[in-house]
Amino acid sequence: MAVFNQSRNITIQFIFAIVFIILLLRLIFLQLLSDKYEKLATDQAILRKVVYPGRGIIFDRDGKPILQNVSMYDLMVTPAQVKGTDTFTLCRILGIDTAEFKKRIITAIIKNSRNRPSVFEPLLTPEKYAKVNENLFRFQPAFFLQERPVRSYPFKSAAQVLGYVGEVDSSMLKKSNFFYQMGDYAGRSGLENYYEKILMGQRGIQYILRDNFNRPIGPYEQGAFDTPSVAGRHLHTYIDIEVQELAEKLLSNKVGSVVAIEPQTGGIIAMASSPGYDPNELTGPESRKNFNRLFVNPALPMLNRGMQGVYPPGSTFKPLGALVALDEGLINPQFGYNCFGRYGPCGKPACTHSNAGHAANVKLSIANSCNSYYAHVFRMALDNPAYRNIELGLMQWKNYMTGFGLGHRLGIDLPGEYAGYIPDTARYNRVFRKGGWNSCTIASLGIGQGEIQATPLQMANTACLIANRGWYYIPHFVKSIERESASDTILHKFRKKIKPLHIHDSTYQAVIDGMEMVVTNGTARNAAIEGIAVCAKTGTVENYFRGKKQQNHSFFVAFAPKEKPKIAICVVVENAGFGSTWAAPIASLLMEKFLTDSIAGDRRKAEVERISKVSLIPARIRQELHVRDSINRVKDSLQQIKNLQLQKRNLSLLKRQ
């Protein structure tokens, strides 16, 4: 029996020894190797508060801030500490019900865990901020206010250019390899997006110690572990905000765009797109609601037509056709063509002007915008005996167009630029079958119609190329970056002169003289500016929508002065008729404003008011807008009813409590 008891004692001692060893190893792991409970304890005792930096400010060419920062507040929540919070009072202040409250708490837990702060209500309105701050003691420690810099646009202008800032989503987090954190804001469009790494700065961290009731009692370790935020760097641009504002005013009640560039630098002076919107609509507490409204607007106010609108360039394309024919030696500046109102060899296109001698040489052909002349010189380029067949002739012509900056993205410092389109042999071989087409088939390309598609930005750039006699810089907005260093390579490509074609200066001179004659005694006499030599070309662009002929687009390109040009411009007014009727006077006023810093004389000032008040919005868009407004009014009425019901429900719950 004693032997048996001795054996049992040994077994029991062995079991106790094993349990002791297991507990000892577990304690060693928890105390020395695992940081799980340390993190839990830290999360309970220390509040980790993100300090958001001020984003860099954007200045115009004269140093005026056209985009700056103001402070707003996010209401933050730590879900694990919500128990015992005065939920009903908070819901009443925020205008939500308890179901929405629970939904937000669940979302915060999913996104950022129970023990870490998450955004509960972003960017409080001043009214909500005042009420929350006054009653904050009721909601602590679960809720606290966190300051956040928010964008402000003092001129309410250049919305599509400057872009907007929005909260990062899951896709952005993954693309950035989780460089951002949930709750961060980043540039989503425009300059805000393109220069995000310059503008964003670096977030800071502030650690705040809490007592056993989770109340903040001061900085942890006197701030020894805090990380200060670093403000983003500023951008200095070529934008002339006064010209930009004038461009947007002149485009009021119209669909179209303006692009103005400084030829000597490639700096973009103005890029206006209409319809537009106040960029302040996409900041603050109503930003999401406003974004949804703008996004579904049939007039597409968020579309930057300056670089995303694509059109046949019409007669504004003709100076390029003259350059090709002159450079290839197919014609000389004195070459003329007898036009009798229609291009006889192909039976098309028709010509608006039919007076004798209106295309007696290159200068007159440009000044009078002769369709027959440019259909003919285009055919000469395609049927050039120097090439074995028309396909080689068309590809050589396309090479010229590529050199002029058409059919491909120029590389502007905005995301979303469209490439336009220049057709090639593959297209026509597919449409007409190989050998089933000739230069007559596609003669409309010679007058900037047919399959050609170009953006206003590209056409403004062609004006720069002609003004500079064969070279240009990639169009761009930003001139310099604050504290620019050798590692800042983002502007390098904009400082390289591009000379894609080796066309002689005298060839450009013949075309420039013709463009000057457009304004002195041609199709755009109303674009003249007293004391300034303006070179220009009008365009009346045929327009089809879903196969049906619509009112023509009004096009105009120009540069001034003739010698040492300081501004090149393209203006497009959709469905507005002749280029000389609307686009030309708009361009003239903008060039005068930039070159002289004013609009001279009562007559010219009255012209600004006249143009800005005229409505040229196409009927189909007006009809769609009317329907959309009716739908929005119904939605607003339903929302008001819902808000009243919510207020009554919250009041009844408070009474029961």
Helices and strands as residue ranges (DSSP letters): H 2-28, I 29-33, H 36-45, E 46-51, E 58-59, E 65-77, G 79-81, H 87-94, H 98-112, E 118-121, H 126-134, H 136-139, E 143-152, H 159-162, E 165-167, H 170-175, E 185-187, H 190-194, H 196-199, E 204-210, E 216-219, G 220-223, E 235-237, H 241-250, E 256-262, E 267-274, G 279-282, H 287-295, H 305-308, G 314-317, H 318-327, H 362-367, H 371-382, H 390-403, H 425-432, G 443-447, H 456-467, E 478-481, G 492-495, H 505-521, G 525-527, E 535-545, E 548-560, E 567-573, H 583-596, H 602-613, H 619-656
